[in-house]
Amino acid sequence: MSAPTRKLAAILAADVAGYSKLMGEDETGTLAALRELRNGLFQPAVTEHRGEVVKSMGDGWLVEFASVVDAVNCALQVQEILANHQIIKLRIGIHIGDIVHEDEDIYGDGVNISARLQEIAEPGGVALSGRARDFLDGKLANVFRDVGEKQLKNIADAVRVFVSGDDEPDQTPSVEAALPLPDKPSIAVLPFDNMSGDPEQEYFSDGMTEDIITALSRLRWLFVIARNSSFTYKGRAVDIKVVGHEMGVRYVLEGSVRKSGQRVRVTAQLIEAETGNHIWAERYDRELVDIFDLQDELTEAISSQVDAELAGREREQAHKKSTTNLDAWELYQRGMWHFYKNSKDDIAEARRLFQLASVQAPDFANSYAGLAAVAFNESVFGYTQDNTATLEQGMRDAEKAISLDNRDSMNHGVLGMICTFLGDHDRAIPALEKAIELNPSYAQSYHSLGLALYWFGRAEEAVPLFARAIRLSPYDPMLWTFHFIRGTVNFVLDEYDLATIDTKTATQVKGDEFWPYLTLACAMFRSGKNDEARTAYERARQLNSGLSAAHIKALIGTLHPPYLEKILAALRQLGLPEE
């Protein structure tokens, strides 16, 4: 019996529509058509897009891909070719999630959800989870239209579903609000319901609601209704659309608390007030040991997830609008949409949009923080000819952001990142500690502080900070960097197995960046896995043909010298040239 292996992967589930009916009508013809489909189309398409068929069920397949883009392109190619097939029509579902290989079979969230998505896809169509769609660029993402939250069979939480078809999703008529919406995203947190039947538990549910309101209020980009106004709804059965109407907010967070013995179950739902559509929902089951620690833990988990979901929602909405109709906030969000794609062209477009936002609203701090973040990425990924000049301009933009809003954690965070790569320890560490102080639930700040500690020779202190970042934002658009940097830290600490796990995860989440492959190559080499090390190294060279020791020093030359030399020593033995 082989030991189970767990990893993150994109899973494509395909099934023949109406298979039983086809077999009943013409068994011989159906089997012949299936053989032709499998050998002449499906398997070649999977191979072309770097997939692996991990399970075949006769009338269906489960296929594993390292990249959602590859999975989607494979699905669309197969469906396009089959569009006029007289017999066979496929339903295809795609999701990215954890999978487990065990005893020549495959299990896990990625498998279960993709299989359920396949069941609701139209014959000849592709159904895609919202999480999977987040990995697509604009052109490919626009192939799919949003059909809202769906409750899939045997899946506890609703899944946002996108299906291949018209570019524009159906629009729901808007509801005119009694109070005008603020000029930035807005939310009301309703008092969490005490479902325990125990009046003494009321303080727990009320206290957690108040703490969530406080935590969300730390997000300077978010307009949060004050506690006293939100609590006017306590004990009332309310219509979410009415709450949005009365409070003048775009989003509403509601939930419940149920205690049974020493177990507590908390549910939370984030809802778009105008449409009543669920954006996100989660259930938390915990042991009740210390009630105050539990309250803090749940507050942090819920508020950090709401932050991530709303930010993603705002980016998506801004991306769908015509550029000519965007205000400064929407220009910033559209810029962040491109920023997270991280290609050279996307980073350039992000810079353009942030600059437009700063011109349109000169006192809008976020646009300058965005420009500083762009400068950091241009430097680390080699998108600029003069790293020092780019970083120094980024520092000026970060300082401008702080001068406009000294209470925004992102502004201090980007200053800390810039100062890290400039080798300025005395400014970098305090700036990042300030970012965490301002918003203890902001995952990126923990990641950036971990990076800074590693950068200045304190790798052992950095490791727990990456675990904290991943816990706070497990679906972060920059999750691959959390894993990649932690993998690099583990490499310099001689934890080669841990480094391999993290860097493999990074390449599976985002397979078009060269840095994770370099660290993976180093870890594999030091583990004695020379063939895999060379494969990873060659993949890095494919993604960055100019790799050399000089090039790496130009990008990360301020890294703690012993760490830098340890990385270069392994890469030189794999063939890295000096120039």
C-alpha positions in Angstrom: 0.0 0.0 0.0 1.5 3.3 -1.1 1.6 6.2 1.4 -0.8 9.0 0.6 0.5 12.3 -0.9 -1.3 15.6 -0.6 -0.9 18.6 -2.9 -2.8 21.5 -4.5 -3.9 20.8 -8.1 -6.4 21.8 -10.7 -8.7 18.9 -11.4 -10.8 18.5 -14.6 -13.7 16.1 -14.4 -15.3 15.1 -17.7 -18.3 12.8 -18.3 -20.3 11.8 -21.3 -23.7 13.3 -21.3 -26.6 10.8 -21.6 -24.2 7.8 -21.6 -26.8 5.2 -20.5 -29.3 6.4 -23.1 -26.6 6.3 -25.8 -25.6 2.7 -24.8 -29.2 1.6 -24.9 -29.7 3.0 -28.3 -26.4 1.9 -30.0 -23.9 0.1 -27.7 -21.4 -0.7 -30.5 -21.5 2.8 -32.0 -21.2 4.5 -28.7 -18.2 2.4 -27.6 -16.5 3.0 -30.9 -17.1 6.7 -30.6 -15.7 6.7 -27.1 -12.5 4.9 -28.2 -12.1 7.4 -30.9 -12.7 10.3 -28.5 -10.3 8.9 -25.9 -7.4 8.0 -28.2 -7.8 10.6 -31.0 -8.8 13.7 -29.0 -9.0 13.6 -25.2 -5.7 12.0 -24.4 -3.7 14.0 -27.0 -5.3 17.2 -25.7 -4.5 16.3 -22.1 -0.9 15.6 -23.0 -0.6 18.8 -25.0 -1.7 20.8 -22.0 0.6 19.0 -19.6 -2.1 17.1 -17.8 -2.3 13.6 -16.4 -5.3 11.3 -16.5 -5.4 9.9 -13.0 -8.7 8.0 -13.2 -10.8 6.7 -16.0 -14.4 5.5 -15.4 -15.3 4.3 -18.9 -17.7 7.2 -19.6 -15.6 9.8 -17.7 -12.2 10.9 -16.6 -10.4 12.8 -13.8 -7.4 14.7 -15.0 -4.8 16.5 -12.9 -3.1 19.7 -14.0 -0.5 21.8 -12.2 -2.1 24.9 -13.7 -5.8 26.1 -13.9 -4.9 27.8 -17.2 -3.8 24.5 -18.7 -6.9 22.7 -17.5 -9.3 25.4 -18.9 -7.5 25.6 -22.3 -7.6 21.8 -22.5 -11.4 21.7 -21.7 -12.2 24.5 -24.2 -10.2 22.8 -26.9 -11.9 19.5 -26.4 -15.4 21.1 -26.3 -14.7 23.1 -29.4 -13.7 20.1 -31.4 -16.7 18.1 -30.1 -19.2 20.9 -30.9 -20.4 19.2 -34.0 -19.9 15.6 -33.0 -23.0 13.6 -33.8 -22.9 11.2 -30.8 -20.7 12.4 -27.9 -21.2 15.4 -25.8 -19.1 16.0 -22.7 -19.9 17.8 -19.5 -16.7 19.3 -17.9 -16.1 20.7 -14.4 -12.9 22.3 -13.1 -11.8 23.3 -9.6 -8.5 23.9 -7.8 -8.1 22.4 -4.4 -6.3 19.9 -2.2 -6.0 16.3 -3.5 -4.7 13.1 -2.1 -3.1 10.3 -4.1 -3.5 7.0 -2.3 -3.5 3.4 -3.5 -3.6 4.5 -7.2 -6.7 6.6 -6.6 -7.3 10.3 -6.0 -9.4 12.0 -3.3 -10.0 15.4 -1.8 -11.7 18.7 -2.2 -10.3 19.3 -5.7 -11.9 16.0 -6.9 -15.2 16.3 -5.1 -16.0 19.8 -6.3 -14.9 19.4 -9.9 -17.0 16.2 -10.1 -20.1 18.1 -8.8 -19.4 21.0 -11.2 -19.3 18.5 -14.0 -22.8 17.3 -13.1 -24.3 20.8 -13.4 -22.5 21.7 -16.6 -24.4 21.8 -19.8 -23.6 19.1 -22.5 -20.8 20.6 -24.5 -20.1 23.2 -21.7 -17.6 23.8 -18.9 -18.4 24.7 -15.3 -15.7 26.4 -13.4 -15.5 27.2 -9.7 -15.0 30.8 -8.7 -11.7 29.9 -7.0 -10.4 28.3 -10.2 -11.5 31.3 -12.3 -9.4 33.6 -10.1 -6.3 32.1 -11.6 -7.3 33.1 -15.2 -6.3 36.3 -17.0 -8.9 38.7 -18.4 -9.3 37.2 -21.9 -9.7 33.6 -20.7 -11.7 34.6 -17.6 -14.2 36.4 -19.9 -15.1 33.2 -21.6 -17.1 32.3 -18.5 -20.2 34.0 -17.1 -21.1 34.2 -13.4 -24.2 32.1 -12.5 -23.9 32.8 -8.8 -23.6 30.6 -5.8 -24.7 27.0 -6.2 -25.3 24.4 -3.5 -23.6 21.3 -4.9 -24.6 17.8 -3.9 -22.8 16.6 -0.8 -20.7 19.8 -0.6 -21.2 21.6 2.6 -20.7 25.2 1.5 -22.1 26.9 -1.6 -19.7 27.3 -4.5 -19.6 30.3 -6.8 -20.0 28.9 -10.4 -18.9 30.3 -13.8 -20.0 28.6 -17.0 -18.7 28.8 -20.5 -21.0 31.0 -22.7 -21.8 34.7 -23.1 -19.1 37.1 -22.0 -21.5 39.2 -19.9 -23.3 37.6 -17.0 -27.0 38.4 -16.4 -27.5 41.6 -14.6 -29.8 41.8 -11.6 -31.9 45.0 -11.4 -30.5 47.3 -8.8 -32.3 48.5 -5.7 -32.3 52.2 -5.1 -30.8 52.8 -1.6 -32.4 55.2 0.9 -28.9 56.3 1.9 -26.3 56.9 -0.9 -23.5 54.4 -1.1 -20.2 55.8 0.2 -17.3 56.4 -2.3 -15.6 53.2 -1.1 -16.8 49.7 -0.4 -19.2 49.6 2.6 -20.4 46.9 5.0 -22.7 46.4 8.0 -22.0 43.6 10.4 -25.3 42.3 11.9 -25.3 41.0 15.5 -24.5 37.3 15.4 -27.5 35.2 16.5 -27.1 33.2 19.7 -28.6 29.8 18.8 -27.6 28.1 22.0 -30.8 28.7 23.9 -28.6 30.0 26.8 -28.9 33.7 27.6 -25.5 33.6 29.2 -24.0 33.0 25.7 -25.3 36.3 24.5 -22.2 38.1 25.6 -20.0 35.7 23.5 -22.0 36.3 20.3 -22.3 40.1 21.0 -18.6 40.4 21.9 -17.5 38.6 18.7 -19.7 40.8 16.6 -18.2 43.9 18.2 -14.7 42.6 17.7 -15.3 41.9 14.0 -16.6 45.4 13.5 -13.5 46.7 15.2 -11.2 44.5 13.1 -12.9 45.5 9.8 -12.7 49.2 10.8 -8.9 48.9 10.7 -9.2 48.4 6.9 -8.9 51.9 5.7 -10.3 51.1 2.3 -13.6 49.9 3.9 -16.5 51.9 5.2 -17.9 50.0 8.2 -21.2 50.8 9.9 -20.7 51.6 13.6 -21.7 49.1 16.3 -24.6 51.1 17.7 -26.3 51.3 14.3 -25.7 47.6 13.5 -27.1 46.5 16.8 -30.5 48.1 16.1 -31.1 44.9 14.1 -30.4 42.6 17.1 -33.2 40.0 17.6 -35.0 41.0 14.4 -35.7 38.9 11.4 -34.4 41.1 8.6 -34.2 41.2 4.8 -30.6 41.7 3.7 -31.8 44.0 0.9 -33.6 46.1 3.4 -30.5 46.4 5.6 -28.5 47.5 2.6 -31.3 50.0 1.7 -31.5 51.4 5.3 -27.8 51.5 6.1 -26.5 52.5 2.6 -24.1 49.6 2.3 -23.0 47.3 -0.4 -22.3 44.3 1.7 -23.7 42.7 4.9 -22.0 40.1 7.2 -24.3 38.0 9.3 -23.8 34.8 11.3 -24.7 32.7 14.3 -23.2 31.0 17.3 -24.2 27.7 18.7 -22.7 26.1 21.9 -23.2 22.5 22.8 -21.2 21.2 25.8 -17.6 22.2 25.2 -18.1 22.6 21.5 -18.9 25.9 19.7 -20.0 26.2 16.1 -19.9 29.7 14.4 -21.2 30.3 11.0 -20.7 33.5 8.9 -22.1 34.6 5.6 -21.0 37.6 3.5 -23.8 38.8 1.3 -24.1 41.4 -1.5 -27.0 43.6 -0.2 -28.3 44.7 -3.6 -28.8 41.3 -5.0 -28.9 39.1 -1.9 -26.3 36.8 -3.4 -23.9 35.0 -1.1 -20.3 35.9 -1.7 -18.7 33.7 0.9 -19.8 31.5 3.8 -17.9 29.5 6.3 -18.5 27.3 9.4 -16.1 27.1 12.3 -16.2 24.2 14.8 -14.0 24.7 17.8 -13.4 23.3 21.3 -14.3 25.7 24.1 -11.2 25.9 26.3 -10.6 29.6 26.9 -13.6 31.6 25.7 -11.6 34.8 25.2 -8.9 33.1 23.2 -11.6 31.5 21.1 -13.3 34.8 20.5 -10.0 36.3 19.3 -9.3 33.4 17.1 -12.7 33.4 15.4 -12.7 37.2 15.1 -9.4 37.1 13.3 -10.4 34.2 11.0 -13.6 35.8 9.9 -12.3 39.4 9.5 -9.3 38.3 7.5 -11.5 36.2 5.2 -14.0 39.0 4.7 -11.1 41.4 3.9 -9.8 38.9 1.2 -13.2 38.2 -0.3 -14.3 41.8 -0.5 -10.9 42.9 -2.0 -11.3 40.2 -4.7 -14.9 41.1 -5.3 -13.9 44.8 -5.8 -11.1 43.9 -8.2 -13.4 41.7 -10.3 -16.1 44.4 -10.5 -13.6 47.1 -11.5 -12.1 44.8 -14.2 -15.5 44.3 -15.8 -16.2 48.0 -16.2 -15.2 50.1 -19.2 -12.0 52.0 -18.4 -13.6 55.3 -19.3 -16.1 54.9 -16.5 -13.7 54.2 -13.6 -13.2 56.5 -10.6 -10.0 56.6 -8.6 -11.0 53.7 -6.4 -12.0 51.5 -9.3 -8.8 52.4 -11.2 -6.9 51.3 -8.2 -8.8 48.0 -7.9 -8.4 47.3 -11.6 -4.7 48.0 -11.2 -4.6 45.4 -8.4 -6.3 42.9 -10.6 -3.4 43.2 -13.1 -0.8 43.4 -10.3 -1.8 40.0 -9.0 -1.3 38.5 -12.5 2.4 39.6 -12.1 3.4 39.2 -15.8 5.6 42.0 -17.1 2.7 43.4 -19.2 0.3 43.2 -16.3 2.7 45.0 -14.0 3.1 47.7 -16.6 -0.7 48.0 -16.9 -1.0 48.1 -13.1 1.5 51.0 -13.0 -0.5 52.9 -15.7 -3.8 52.5 -13.8 -2.3 53.5 -10.4 -0.8 56.6 -12.1 -4.2 57.5 -13.5 -5.8 57.1 -10.1 -3.2 59.4 -8.5 -3.9 62.0 -11.2 -7.6 61.7 -10.8 -7.4 61.9 -7.0 -4.1 63.3 -5.8 -4.9 62.7 -2.2 -5.8 59.0 -2.7 -3.1 57.2 -0.7 -3.8 53.7 -2.1 -2.7 54.7 -5.6 0.8 55.7 -4.3 1.0 52.5 -2.2 0.1 50.6 -5.4 2.9 52.4 -7.3 5.4 51.4 -4.6 4.2 47.7 -4.7 4.7 47.8 -8.5 8.2 49.1 -8.1 9.0 46.3 -5.7 7.8 43.6 -8.2 9.5 45.3 -11.1 12.8 45.0 -9.2 12.5 41.5 -7.8 11.3 40.0 -11.1 13.7 41.9 -13.3 11.1 44.0 -15.1 13.3 47.2 -14.9 16.7 48.2 -16.2 17.7 50.1 -13.0 16.7 48.4 -9.8 18.0 51.0 -7.5 16.3 53.9 -9.2 13.0 52.0 -9.4 13.2 51.1 -5.7 14.1 54.6 -4.7 11.1 55.9 -6.6 9.0 53.2 -5.0 10.2 54.5 -1.6 9.1 58.0 -2.4 5.7 56.7 -3.5 5.4 54.7 -0.2 6.4 57.8 1.8 3.8 59.8 -0.1 1.1 57.2 0.8 2.0 57.4 4.4 1.9 61.2 4.5 -1.6 61.0 3.1 -2.8 58.2 5.4 -0.6 57.2 8.3 -3.1 54.6 9.6 -3.2 52.3 6.6 -1.2 49.2 7.2 -0.6 48.6 3.5 1.2 52.0 3.2 3.7 51.0 5.9 3.9 47.5 4.6 5.1 48.5 1.1 7.6 51.0 2.6 9.0 48.1 4.6 9.2 45.9 1.5 11.0 48.6 -0.5 13.5 49.3 2.4 14.2 45.5 2.7 15.4 45.3 -0.9 17.3 48.5 -0.5 19.1 46.8 2.4 17.8 49.4 4.9 17.3 47.2 8.0 16.7 50.2 10.3 13.6 51.4 8.4 12.3 48.0 7.0 11.7 46.2 10.2 9.9 49.0 12.1 7.7 49.8 9.1 6.5 46.2 8.8 6.0 45.9 12.6 3.9 49.1 12.3 1.8 47.5 9.5 1.0 44.6 11.8 0.2 46.8 14.7 -2.3 48.8 12.5 -3.9 45.6 11.2 -3.1 42.4 13.0 -5.2 40.4 10.5 -3.3 41.5 7.3 -1.6 38.4 6.0 0.8 40.3 3.6 2.4 42.1 6.5 3.4 38.9 8.3 4.8 37.5 5.0 6.7 40.8 4.4 8.1 40.8 7.9 9.2 37.2 7.5 10.9 38.1 4.2 12.7 41.0 5.9 13.9 39.0 8.8 15.2 36.4 6.4 16.8 39.1 4.2 18.8 40.5 7.1 20.1 37.1 8.3 17.4 36.1 10.8 15.9 33.1 9.0 14.9 31.1 12.1 12.7 34.0 13.3 11.0 34.2 9.9 9.4 30.8 9.6 6.5 31.2 12.0 5.5 34.4 10.3 4.9 32.6 7.0 2.7 30.1 8.7 0.7 33.0 10.2 0.3 34.6 6.8 -0.9 31.3 5.2 -3.3 30.7 8.1 -4.8 34.2 7.8 -5.2 34.1 4.0 -5.3 30.5 2.8 -6.6 31.6 -0.7 -4.6 34.7 -1.0 -3.8 35.8 -4.7 -0.2 36.0 -3.6 -0.2 32.6 -1.8 2.4 31.2 -4.1 4.9 33.8 -2.8 4.1 32.9 0.8 5.1 29.3 0.0 8.0 30.2 -2.2 9.7 32.5 0.3 9.1 30.1 3.2 10.6 27.4 1.0 13.7 29.5 0.4 14.0 30.2 4.1 13.8 26.5 4.8 16.5 25.9 2.2 19.0 28.2 3.8 18.2 26.5 7.2 19.1 23.1 5.6 15.4 21.9 5.8 15.5 20.6 2.3 12.3 18.4 2.5 10.3 21.3 3.8 11.8 23.6 1.1 10.8 21.1 -1.6 7.2 20.9 -0.3 6.7 24.6 -0.3 8.4 25.4 -3.6 6.5 22.6 -5.3 3.2 24.1 -3.9 4.3 27.5 -5.3 4.9 26.1 -8.8 1.6 24.3 -8.7 -0.3 27.5 -7.8 1.6 29.6 -10.3 3.8 27.7 -12.7 5.0 30.7 -14.8 7.4 32.3 -12.3 11.1 31.4 -12.4 12.0 32.0 -8.7 10.2 29.1 -7.2 11.8 26.7 -9.7 15.3 28.0 -8.7 14.7 27.3 -5.0 13.1 23.9 -5.9 16.2 23.1 -7.9 18.5 24.0 -5.0 16.5 22.0 -2.5 16.3 18.9 -4.8 20.1 19.1 -5.5 21.0 19.3 -1.8 18.6 16.3 -1.2 20.6 14.3 -3.8 17.7 14.3 -6.3 19.9 15.5 -9.2 17.6 14.6 -12.1 14.6 16.5 -10.5 16.9 19.3 -9.6 18.1 19.7 -13.2 14.5 19.5 -14.5 13.5 22.4 -12.1 16.6 24.4 -13.1 15.9 24.0 -16.8 12.3 25.1 -16.2 13.6 28.3 -14.5 15.8 28.9 -17.5 12.9 28.5 -19.9 11.0 31.2 -17.9 14.1 33.5 -17.7 16.6 32.9 -20.4 19.0 35.5 -18.9 19.7 33.6 -15.7 23.2 34.0 -14.4 25.0 34.6 -11.1 25.4 38.2 -12.1 21.7 38.5 -13.0 20.6 37.1 -9.6 23.0 39.4 -7.7 21.5 42.3 -9.6 18.0 41.3 -8.4 18.7 40.2 -4.8 22.2 41.5 -4.2 21.3 43.0 -0.8 20.3 39.6 0.6 22.3 38.4 3.7 25.6 37.3 2.0 25.8 33.8 3.4 22.3 33.1 2.3 22.9 34.5 -1.2 26.1 32.5 -1.5 24.4 29.3 -0.4 21.8 29.7 -3.2 24.4 30.6 -5.8 26.6 27.7 -4.8 23.9 25.1 -5.5 22.8 26.8 -8.7 26.4 26.9 -10.0 26.7 23.2 -9.6 23.6 22.8 -11.7 25.2 24.8 -14.4 24.4 28.5 -13.6 26.8 30.7 -15.6 28.6 33.6 -13.9 27.6 36.1 -16.6 
